[in-house]
Amino acid sequence: MRMRTLLFGALVLAAAAGCAPARPKAVTIKGSDTMVILGQRWAESYMASHPGAAVQVTGGGSGTGIAALINGTTDICQSSRSMKDEEKDQLAKKNGAPPVETVVARDGLAIYLHESNPVKELTLAQLKGVYTGAITNWKDLGGADAPITVYGRENNSGTYVYFKDHVLEGGDFAAAVQTLPGTSAVVNAVSKDPNGIGYGGAAYATGVRDAAVKKDDATPGVLPTAENVHSGAYPIARPLFYYTAKAPEGAVKAFMDFALSADGQKLVTAVGYFPAR
């Protein structure tokens, strides 16, 4: 009798488990380290207002996120650069259609200096000289007679690619540039190094000072503020993207709709980026 009771109980538990509603699949987001703090804030706010929803956000760099999208291991790729044609072609061949690109926010690529650095502004040509190794001493930029310690990002970073394309004009970074795994690491290094310089998202500029950037010697220096980014006055501003392998639907679409909503775009500003529109 005891064996029959145990067997019956097990069957009841199994049936109950089979009737229990399945947990919703988590929306996975991977890519740009620049965008991690924004993606996490969106995810936290969305899950708080949508009980039962699950959103997982991880970094690793834009290139890592794009590779994950191509491999089918993430729902959304966060990228601080546009996908390359060959990357789009890989997705198109795999899915029969090109990926869908959505601008979800904008960013001013800030130039970080130590708070004690007397240099206030730099031209794009000077930045190119610093990062290609043509300029190695702060005295050549109006600062102290001291070697410049140059910090940058690793080559799988969308920020690295953008800086290389738009500031170095396709040139190579100098061998002396110290590459660090994430914007926070760059900010941390510059904040402790009076001779340091780095670049990254404006939202990360804590404990450092932004240099004003000039297009050339004839134009005024401009800081990466919301007004300057949207007007185009700041010379190294960029869109931030969400890429999906196909038109978003279901839980993915619901989350992206939230990110682009008025509430979602308020979080963009709160984090330190700039609204998509």
PyMOL commands that set and color helices and strands:
alter all, ss='L'
color gray80, all
select helices_A, chain A and resi 2-19+36-49+62-71+85-95+124-132+138-141+158-166+183-191+202-204+226-231+250-260+262-271
alter helices_A, ss='H'
color red, helices_A
select strands_A, chain A and resi 27-31+55-58+76-79+100-113+121-123+149-153+178-180+196-201+209-210+212-214+237-244
alter strands_A, ss='S'
color yellow, strands_A
deselect
rebuild
show_as cartoon
